[in-house]
Amino acid sequence: MPQYAIFIYSDTTAEHDDAELAEHDQHSADLISSGALTAAYALGTSSAAKALRIDGITDGPYTESKEIIAGIGIVEAADLDAALALARQNPAMRHGSGVEVREIVGAYTRGDEVTAG
């Protein structure tokens, strides 16, 4: 079954209260229960990021943006429409941010063979 990456965006100035974080936890639990979620990663703050370029290392995010990627979920879905339906349920959609969905066309997991689309 095809896999899709769901990039979860957050406003750089947003403050997330316990209720909103609980919504994200419940959404993840629902996706796990359904069998759709195969992996999920919450990312650290963008201010702690290091961007590497040919001319050196920059602190913080490389680009100036009002949105940052706060997390990444990997889901299995029959097709792009099914992946978009899962993504629309993400709490970020209700809290002023959004998500981006991309099909995974190549993958490597330690211990597995490299695959390419």
Secondary structure, 3 states (H helix, E strand, C coil): CCEEEEEEEEECCCCCCHHHHHHHHHHHHHHHHHCCEEEEEECCCHHHCEEEECCEEEECCCCCCCEEEEEEEEEECCCHHHHHHHHHCCHHHCCCCCEEEEECCEECCCCCCCEEC
